[in-house]
Amino acid sequence: MATTKPRGTLTLAEFCEELQISPRTFYEWRAKRRAPRCIKLPNGELRIRRTAYEQWLDAQEEAA
């Protein structure tokens, strides 16, 4: 059974591809609470709302 992706969300793979980081880096950021907020689906997969990603990205820019 294929999992459909909710509109306006990124999969973990899409997030990592956009930032050119490894999933390991994402999980390290998540453990340190430096990653954007995620939605955990019942099957355990993570999704990141596009709006949360953009807000998180803006906050990183301000901190630079």
DSSP file (Angstrom, degrees, kcal/mol; ACC not computed):
  #  RESIDUE AA STRUCTURE BP1 BP2  ACC     N-H-->O    O-->H-N    N-H-->O    O-->H-N    TCO  KAPPA ALPHA  PHI   PSI    X-CA   Y-CA   Z-CA
    1    1 A M              0   0    0      0, 0.0     2,-0.2     0, 0.0     0, 0.0   0.000 360.0 360.0 360.0 123.6    0.0    0.0    0.0
    2    2 A A        -     0   0    0      1,-0.1     2,-0.5     0, 0.0     0, 0.0  -0.516 360.0-129.4 -79.3 141.8    1.5    3.3   -1.1
    3    3 A T        -     0   0    0     -2,-0.2     2,-0.3     2,-0.0    -1,-0.1  -0.794  20.2-144.2 -90.4 128.0    1.7    6.2    1.3
    4    4 A T        -     0   0    0     -2,-0.5     0, 0.0     1,-0.0     0, 0.0  -0.693  13.6-126.2 -91.8 148.4    0.3    9.4   -0.1
    5    5 A K        -     0   0    0     -2,-0.3     3,-0.1     4,-0.0     4,-0.1  -0.802  22.4-119.8 -96.9 127.1    2.0   12.7    0.9
    6    6 A P    >   -     0   0    0      0, 0.0     3,-1.1     0, 0.0    -1,-0.0  -0.319  39.9 -97.2 -60.3 145.9   -0.2   15.4    2.3
    7    7 A R  T 3  S+     0   0    0      1,-0.2     3,-0.1    42,-0.0    43,-0.1  -0.301 106.7  26.2 -61.9 146.9   -0.2   18.6    0.3
    8    8 A G  T 3  S+     0   0    0      1,-0.3    42,-3.6    41,-0.1    43,-0.4   0.691 101.1 108.6  76.0  17.8    2.1   21.3    1.4
    9    9 A T  E <   -A   49   0A   0     -3,-1.1     2,-0.4    40,-0.3    -1,-0.3  -0.874  56.5-141.0-125.6 160.2    4.5   18.9    3.1
   10   10 A L  E     -A   48   0A   0     38,-2.7    38,-2.3    -2,-0.3     2,-0.1  -0.926  16.8-131.5-114.6 142.4    8.0   17.7    2.5
   11   11 A T  E  >  -A   47   0A   0     -2,-0.4     4,-2.4    36,-0.2     5,-0.2  -0.441  33.5-105.9 -78.3 167.0    9.2   14.1    3.0
   12   12 A L  H  > S+     0   0    0     34,-0.6     4,-2.6     1,-0.2     5,-0.2   0.905 123.2  52.4 -60.0 -41.5   12.5   13.7    4.9
   13   13 A A  H  > S+     0   0    0      1,-0.2     4,-2.3     2,-0.2    -1,-0.2   0.896 109.7  48.3 -62.5 -40.8   14.2   12.8    1.6
   14   14 A E  H  > S+     0   0    0      2,-0.2     4,-2.5     1,-0.2    -2,-0.2   0.909 111.7  49.8 -66.6 -41.8   12.9   16.0    0.0
   15   15 A F  H  X S+     0   0    0     -4,-2.4     4,-1.8     1,-0.2    -2,-0.2   0.945 113.3  45.6 -60.1 -49.2   14.0   18.1    2.9
   16   16 A C  H  X>S+     0   0    0     -4,-2.6     5,-2.2     1,-0.2     4,-1.0   0.878 112.5  51.5 -63.9 -38.5   17.5   16.6    2.9
   17   17 A E  H  <5S+     0   0    0     -4,-2.3     3,-0.3    -5,-0.2    -1,-0.2   0.917 108.1  51.4 -64.8 -43.2   17.7   16.9   -0.9
   18   18 A E  H  <5S+     0   0    0     -4,-2.5    -1,-0.2     1,-0.2    -2,-0.2   0.880 119.7  35.4 -61.8 -38.0   16.8   20.6   -0.8
   19   19 A L  H  <5S-     0   0    0     -4,-1.8    -1,-0.2    -5,-0.2    -2,-0.2   0.505 106.1-126.8 -93.8  -5.4   19.4   21.4    1.8
   20   20 A Q  T  <5 +     0   0    0     -4,-1.0     2,-0.3    -3,-0.3    -3,-0.2   0.935  64.9 131.3  55.7  50.4   21.9   18.9    0.4
   21   21 A I      < -     0   0    0     -5,-2.2    -1,-0.2    -6,-0.1    -2,-0.1  -0.837  58.8-108.2-123.4 164.0   22.4   17.2    3.8
   22   22 A S     >  -     0   0    0     -2,-0.3     4,-1.9     1,-0.1     3,-0.2  -0.548  27.8-115.3 -87.0 157.4   22.3   13.6    4.8
   23   23 A P  H  > S+     0   0    0      0, 0.0     4,-2.6     0, 0.0     5,-0.2   0.861 118.2  60.4 -58.0 -33.4   19.4   12.1    6.8
   24   24 A R  H  > S+     0   0    0      1,-0.2     4,-2.1     2,-0.2     5,-0.2   0.922 103.1  49.7 -59.9 -44.0   21.9   11.5    9.6
   25   25 A T  H  > S+     0   0    0     -3,-0.2     4,-2.6     2,-0.2    -1,-0.2   0.913 109.4  52.5 -60.9 -42.6   22.6   15.3    9.7
   26   26 A F  H  X S+     0   0    0     -4,-1.9     4,-2.8     1,-0.2    -2,-0.2   0.942 109.8  47.6 -58.0 -48.1   18.8   15.9    9.9
   27   27 A Y  H  X S+     0   0    0     -4,-2.6     4,-2.3     1,-0.2    -1,-0.2   0.837 110.3  52.6 -66.0 -32.0   18.4   13.5   12.8
   28   28 A E  H  X S+     0   0    0     -4,-2.1     4,-1.6     2,-0.2    -1,-0.2   0.935 111.5  46.4 -65.6 -45.4   21.3   15.1   14.6
   29   29 A W  H  <>S+     0   0    0     -4,-2.6     5,-3.5     1,-0.2     6,-0.7   0.909 112.1  51.7 -60.5 -42.5   19.7   18.5   14.2
   30   30 A R  H ><5S+     0   0    0     -4,-2.8     3,-1.3     1,-0.2    -1,-0.2   0.904 107.5  51.4 -62.7 -42.6   16.4   17.0   15.4
   31   31 A A  H 3<5S+     0   0    0     -4,-2.3    -1,-0.2     1,-0.3    -2,-0.2   0.832 113.4  45.4 -63.3 -32.3   18.0   15.6   18.5
   32   32 A K  T 3<5S-     0   0    0     -4,-1.6    -1,-0.3    -5,-0.1    -2,-0.2   0.360 116.2-117.0 -91.2   4.6   19.5   19.0   19.3
   33   33 A R  T < 5S+     0   0    0     -3,-1.3    -3,-0.2    -4,-0.2    -2,-0.1   0.851  84.3 117.8  60.9  37.5   16.1   20.7   18.5
   34   34 A R      < +     0   0    0     -5,-3.5    -4,-0.2    -8,-0.1    -5,-0.1   0.430  50.5  86.8-108.9  -4.0   17.6   22.6   15.6
   35   35 A A  S    S-     0   0    0     -6,-0.7     3,-0.1     1,-0.1    -9,-0.0  -0.529  89.7 -91.3 -91.3 161.3   15.5   21.1   12.8
   36   36 A P        -     0   0    0      0, 0.0    -1,-0.1     0, 0.0    17,-0.1  -0.309  56.6 -82.2 -66.7 158.4   12.1   22.4   11.8
   37   37 A R        -     0   0    0     15,-0.1    12,-0.4    -4,-0.1     2,-0.3  -0.310  52.7-153.2 -60.4 144.0    9.0   21.0   13.5
   38   38 A C        -     0   0    0     10,-0.1     2,-0.5    -3,-0.1    10,-0.2  -0.814  14.9-133.3-121.4 159.1    7.8   17.7   12.0
   39   39 A I  E     -B   47   0A   0      8,-3.3     8,-2.2    -2,-0.3     2,-0.7  -0.960  20.7-149.1-107.5 126.8    4.6   15.8   11.7
   40   40 A K  E     -B   46   0A   0     -2,-0.5     6,-0.2     6,-0.2     5,-0.1  -0.884  13.7-146.8-100.5 117.9    4.9   12.1   12.7
   41   41 A L    >   -     0   0    0      4,-3.0     3,-2.6    -2,-0.7     6,-0.0  -0.348  28.5-103.8 -77.6 160.9    2.5    9.9   10.7
   42   42 A P  T 3  S+     0   0    0      0, 0.0    -1,-0.1     0, 0.0    -2,-0.0   0.784 123.1  56.9 -56.2 -27.2    1.0    6.8   12.2
   43   43 A N  T 3  S-     0   0    0      2,-0.1     3,-0.1     1,-0.0    -2,-0.0   0.427 122.0-107.5 -85.2   2.8    3.4    4.7   10.1
   44   44 A G  S <  S+     0   0    0     -3,-2.6     2,-0.1     1,-0.3    -1,-0.0   0.265  75.5 134.5  93.6 -11.9    6.3    6.5   11.8
   45   45 A E        -     0   0    0     -5,-0.1    -4,-3.0     1,-0.1     2,-0.3  -0.376  49.3-130.5 -70.8 151.6    7.3    8.5    8.7
   46   46 A L  E     - B   0  40A   0     -6,-0.2   -34,-0.6    -3,-0.1     2,-0.3  -0.793  20.7-173.2-103.8 146.3    8.1   12.2    9.2
   47   47 A R  E     -AB  11  39A   0     -8,-2.2    -8,-3.3    -2,-0.3     2,-0.5  -0.976  11.5-150.6-132.1 148.5    6.7   15.1    7.2
   48   48 A I  E     -A   10   0A   0    -38,-2.3   -38,-2.7    -2,-0.3   -10,-0.1  -0.982  22.7-123.2-120.8 123.4    7.7   18.8    7.4
   49   49 A R  E  >  -A    9   0A   0     -2,-0.5     4,-2.5   -12,-0.4   -40,-0.3  -0.409  17.2-131.0 -62.9 137.9    5.1   21.4    6.5
   50   50 A R  H  > S+     0   0    0    -42,-3.6     4,-2.5     1,-0.2     5,-0.2   0.893 109.5  52.1 -57.3 -40.5    6.4   23.7    3.8
   51   51 A T  H  > S+     0   0    0    -43,-0.4     4,-2.3     2,-0.2    -1,-0.2   0.900 109.4  48.6 -65.1 -40.0    5.4   26.7    5.8
   52   52 A A  H  > S+     0   0    0      2,-0.2     4,-2.5     1,-0.2    -2,-0.2   0.894 111.6  50.9 -65.4 -39.2    7.4   25.4    8.9
   53   53 A Y  H  X S+     0   0    0     -4,-2.5     4,-2.7     2,-0.2    -2,-0.2   0.929 111.2  47.0 -62.3 -46.2   10.4   24.7    6.6
   54   54 A E  H  X S+     0   0    0     -4,-2.5     4,-2.3     2,-0.2    -2,-0.2   0.895 113.5  47.9 -66.1 -40.0   10.2   28.3    5.1
   55   55 A Q  H  X S+     0   0    0     -4,-2.3     4,-2.1     2,-0.2    -1,-0.2   0.916 113.3  48.5 -64.5 -43.3    9.9   29.8    8.6
   56   56 A W  H  X S+     0   0    0     -4,-2.5     4,-1.7     2,-0.2    -2,-0.2   0.910 111.1  50.4 -61.9 -43.4   12.8   27.7    9.9
   57   57 A L  H  X S+     0   0    0     -4,-2.7     4,-1.8     1,-0.2    -2,-0.2   0.910 109.2  51.3 -63.0 -43.0   14.9   28.7    6.9
   58   58 A D  H  X S+     0   0    0     -4,-2.3     4,-2.0     1,-0.2    -1,-0.2   0.899 108.3  52.3 -59.9 -41.5   14.2   32.4    7.4
   59   59 A A  H  X S+     0   0    0     -4,-2.1     4,-1.4     1,-0.2    -1,-0.2   0.846 107.0  52.8 -65.4 -33.6   15.3   32.0   11.1
   60   60 A Q  H  X S+     0   0    0     -4,-1.7     4,-0.9     2,-0.2    -1,-0.2   0.873 106.9  52.9 -68.1 -36.5   18.5   30.4   10.0
   61   61 A E  H >< S+     0   0    0     -4,-1.8     3,-0.7     1,-0.2    -2,-0.2   0.916 108.0  49.9 -64.5 -43.9   19.2   33.4    7.7
   62   62 A E  H 3< S+     0   0    0     -4,-2.0    -1,-0.2     1,-0.2    -2,-0.2   0.834 109.9  51.8 -64.3 -32.5   18.7   35.9   10.5
   63   63 A A  H 3<        0   0    0     -4,-1.4    -1,-0.2     1,-0.2    -2,-0.2   0.677 360.0 360.0 -78.6 -16.8   21.1   33.9   12.7
   64   64 A A    <<        0   0    0     -4,-0.9    -1,-0.2    -3,-0.7    -2,-0.2   0.489 360.0 360.0 -73.8 360.0   23.8   33.9   10.1
